Amino acid sequence: MLYGGHLVDVGQISYEDVFKVAEALILGTMMVGQAVAFAPNYSKARVAASQIFHLLDRNPQIDSSAGIGLRLVSVKF
């Protein structure tokens, strides 16, 4: 703001432009701060997604479509 006041004094920039720049810097800094606050959650989400894809890609040890093995026919609940 001090340098902006100097630029207004010497006529290189308008008063409104100084406040536009100051407001843009303040709001931009706030947005960056909010985005950085989610960085730990982002890394946890990447790890969780990797684990889910690893789980979905694995091959089961039991082949349920083979049709062989012990069948329980007289089970009652």
C-alpha positions in Angstrom: 0.0 0.0 0.0 2.9 2.4 0.7 4.4 1.9 -2.8 0.9 2.2 -4.3 0.4 5.5 -2.5 3.7 6.7 -4.0 2.6 5.7 -7.5 -0.7 7.6 -7.0 1.2 10.6 -5.7 3.4 10.7 -8.8 0.5 10.0 -11.2 1.6 6.7 -12.5 -1.5 4.8 -11.3 -5.0 5.6 -10.2 -6.3 5.3 -6.6 -8.8 2.6 -7.7 -6.2 0.5 -9.4 -4.1 0.5 -6.2 -7.1 -1.0 -4.3 -7.8 -3.5 -7.0 -4.3 -4.8 -6.8 -4.4 -4.9 -3.0 -7.7 -6.7 -2.9 -6.4 -9.2 -5.5 -3.3 -9.9 -3.5 -5.3 -10.4 -0.3 -8.0 -12.7 -1.8 -5.3 -14.6 -3.8 -3.4 -15.2 -0.6 -6.5 -16.4 1.2 -7.3 -18.9 -1.7 -3.8 -20.3 -1.6 -4.0 -20.7 2.2 -7.3 -22.6 1.9 -5.9 -24.8 -0.9 -2.7 -25.6 1.1 -4.9 -26.6 4.1 -6.2 -29.5 2.0 -2.8 -30.9 1.0 -2.6 -33.6 3.7 -6.1 -34.8 2.7 -5.1 -34.9 -0.9 -2.1 -37.1 -0.2 -4.2 -39.4 2.0 -6.8 -39.7 -0.8 -4.1 -40.6 -3.3 -2.8 -43.4 -1.0 -6.4 -44.7 -0.4 -7.1 -44.7 -4.1 -4.0 -46.6 -4.8 -4.9 -49.2 -2.2 -8.4 -49.6 -3.7 -7.1 -50.0 -7.2 -4.6 -52.6 -5.9 -7.4 -54.5 -4.2 -9.5 -54.4 -7.4 -6.6 -55.6 -9.6 -5.7 -58.7 -7.5 -6.5 -62.2 -8.6 -8.5 -64.3 -6.1 -6.9 -67.6 -5.0 -10.3 -69.4 -5.2 -11.9 -69.7 -8.7 -15.6 -69.4 -8.0 -16.6 -70.0 -11.7 -14.8 -73.4 -12.0 -17.8 -75.4 -10.7 -15.6 -77.9 -8.8 -15.3 -78.5 -5.1 -17.6 -79.3 -2.2 -21.2 -78.3 -2.6 -23.5 -77.8 0.4 -27.0 -78.9 -0.7 -28.8 -79.6 2.6 -28.0 -76.4 4.5 -31.0 -74.9 6.4 -31.2 -71.7 8.3 
